[in-house]
């Protein structure tokens, strides 16, 4: 657990107000959502059910929670307003864990769960169930007395999945141990029916990561079996360039319907990418590189690079622009590579160490030229800038490889005799 991180009992979170970074109240916590796991691992906390002032209940992922303290929850400010729907792999802690009668392992003594504590994992945003506060005896309306004690999550039966379970629940819990590429490989070899069941049980962010690693026909098949609103949520969670590639494979009517359901900012990024030819810098780029103003410090840059949801290729450098510090309107000044950030003091302004020698690529640069550029300068990412000097995005080496390899490369079994994925 995080050193010094407080243990939080979920009963204390019931009804707690949720605020955005500006201090405006979003709603109140009504429950917490956990996922059971296999292999003797504690249930993972996925997020919170938040009730808005309109009485609508939405899902707030724990990755969007920046603070749980002093009787309040602080979010990043980015909230999906679609109504919360519980999935087969999910458990409501207040609604399903509390007052549940279970047994203590080793003694088989029956206890009632009165409360559940959660803690954050070290150096990550992930949260897990930590302990249970229980009362011995059967309890009930006429019997409220009995010894109470706090026990480890592992001391209570009934909150983990058996390895041999056949439901999507157990399979999804098993997949949690795997990288998205390996989950995609496993999904590809399932029957269409089974593939749809597992995809429906994955959370949006996980399914988005997996879809990005699947062959295009599998992507289209899975997306087509999701409800439109869920499909739009998953597309929003995907990298914009991958979402654009997937939508380009759909019929025009389906494409426009899903784009209309996406958040306007996300849909605008995807539409912009779809306007470029596929095998050009504009068609290959992502619109979400790390962009900083010239008065940002090295410390600011390193904080952005450390974000866990960034790919290694995007985290290898930051792009410096005059305000506004976002694509596609920020005026590109140059690049600062990760190694340079490590060499300079934290208070150094990135504008003073920017590398402006390498000429960025225009969006119509063909794939062959992008590949040569990356190889010639030993880069893992290259900025894409329009004729007015505005940063449009960045092309990363993984997207270039995606288009250079054979179409069926994703169907290769990386765990074969060569043991490539295991590093042998």
C-alpha angles and dihedrals in degrees: 000000000000110000108257092001110150121240109242122204111214095222086068090058096055108113094002112149119250118217134190120228091271092059096253115139115245098183142284134292111254101169145343126240122222135178123217116229139200130238099051093295122146119253112273120232108232101180149293135289105231123194113214124213087260088062091246113136118221136179119251112193116221087236086069093051113096100172141018107184147117095018095307142091121219121204134195089250094248107110129170106225097200117119117268116252119184115232128214094257094050130093127195108227099204094036100042110017103046117082089012115140114227138156132256110237115242096023101043086218113157117239137173120231110235099171143356128218126210133196136185122249119242119275091354141085092235119116129200137188107262111180143354126229105213142176121218120234132041095287117193133156095300098039114056100144126091141108115299125204142163116242136182116264088245092060093068126074126223103045103094135063127245115244092230096054114131101205125100086250094068094040092051090049089052091049090057088080093057134081116250090253092057093045089052091051091051093047091050091061095049123095115266091251093050092043091055092048093052093043090052090053096050117092118248098259094046093047090048091054091048095047089055088061098046129093113264095252091055090048092053092045094051095043090050091057094053123089111260095249092048090047090053091050091052092048089052090053093051123087106270094241092052091046090051091050091050095046091049088064093058128086112268093250093053092044094053093045093055094043089054090055094050123090108275095242093050092045091049092054092049094047090051091053093047090058091069127077111264098239097049133090089258092051093046100044131099117226093214110073120141107278123187136176117244091250092059115109132235087252089057090050094049091049089056093045090053093061107125096218093062120101116237090248094056092042092056093082145007126224119225119215138168111249131322089060097206140078135299099015106041114107108239116236102167148284135286114202123217094246091057090051089056093051100052130071116265093247094056114118113239089222089067096054100038118138107226098161097093113077112230121233126254115236094251093059108130121240093251091058093046089053093049091048093053092046096045094052098033093239132154094200137024130196121242114213131180128226092272092056097254119144109243099177143288135274114222126204093244091060090049091051089049089064097039098053123079114279092249096049092112089063091063115115104233091189096064129115093298090058091211096160092048093055097241 
